């Protein structure tokens, strides 16, 4: 894949396999009547995504010498939250998408009611996984992870960001008010906070000192924003083939994006600046943060 | 209200007011664009329900001398989970209800997308509230509460029960397989586990000894089942006026209930037996459990 170092490619493949295995373990098939629910939860998490968030959890956890089983549970919890948000986002009342990564969305493969319940089930299960003693022997670490994840995913985080995004799509007055500050805030809520949680979970599990936590927080902030700007750029510049989805969709829908607000060139400059800044924040770390540096380069240069 | 002692009536009114105040505090109005989400969350929790679950949390918490602020936070978290499940249950793809307690359901008052997000927001916020240090100074207690609530509300609990219930409604083969054991299991998952959590949360907050925990668990089990059988009886015997909803709805829909399986008389006997048993389980407690005894009598004798 363009923009991806060999080391990053190998690490992504390796870690993604580990996360898939942990998800299989945490979301088993069941024989009872409610098997349809579990099937839908499994279907929605085994979707061939890049698994960027779990990758960030696992990579930072390694930097703080966290036990792999702990890190994998936290990574799986993050992925469950990410996948639940996609399942609910795809529903007819929300984005009404029939396909995700070329496969039928959950409500198309099953039905709407099952998709609603599968999303609810994944969201709830994520907290169960984090709070379980198998995730960490120290209950203070477990309850911190639950608190942080709930804040990142809840009404002041991801769900709040989705609300703003939806209103911007449907309400002319809200759309008119979306300037660079407002759209930055929206993306910070909608995707930034979950990316930040993913970068911080390993530090929490490894009881990292405050200075290193702050460095990772700053890295995550810039990485998340860079990720979003590049998303907007790819919608204009990417080829449909590489993206695996219709491009120019945002523009056609009159959507406010970083590109519509800043123009192509300034958006590109801004993305580059953020990727550079993200890497700068990693100065307190030696080679152990090289994968995070590669991630920043990849997020900037990716073609899909 | 019929079946309700004066002491219970006063305690329900008092505790319900405390829970409403805590919910107001935990779900504030916000000024930002996402205010619509918070409005929908507030609307869905301030619905004039009986608040039976929070009442059980607060009453058992008092038995173990838990600080009121701790108990109220746990009670509010339980109510958020209960209300989120109603919001999602009422959606067109699920039960498609326009009214709840005589008021428009969340998706009618707002819109479907907002209702989906409000449910997600309440579910997530409940875990945030429990994991927050303000709920208890001991993180082991907080993470135990999160774990227990997630198990009660998740795919092996409430969400799993909702899946079975939905399948029983839509799938002839599933309906045909619903005998007394299967319907008991379904209700145990769908409502029983949350009632059990509500009875146990106070004991967890108060670090109650195992023997008393077991007594409460047994009480909660019988209370929850009694509650459901009486629900089924009221659908047949209740007056529409007292119930505030259409009665005979289950029968008309060909729904499998305890009444359709056992007949009126045996269902009534079974409910009485369970209420008696529930009270028996409270033997280890003196007068401090009197409100729980009154609850059992009320659940059996209520007319709505």
Interface residues (C-beta under 8 A of the other chain):
Chain A: X32 X33 X34 X36 X37 X38 X41 X84 X88 X91 X93 X94 X107 X111 X112 X113 X114 X116 X117 X119 X120 X121 X123 X124 X125 X127 X128 X130 X131 X132 X138 X139 X140 X142 X143 X144 X146 X147 X150 X151 X153 X154 X155 X159 X160 X161 X162 X163 X164 X166 X167 X174 X177 X182 X186 X189
Chain B: X32 X33 X34 X36 X37 X38 X41 X84 X88 X91 X93 X94 X107 X111 X112 X113 X114 X116 X117 X119 X120 X121 X123 X124 X125 X127 X128 X130 X131 X132 X138 X139 X140 X142 X143 X144 X146 X147 X150 X151 X153 X154 X155 X159 X160 X161 X162 X163 X164 X166 X167 X174 X177 X182 X186 X189
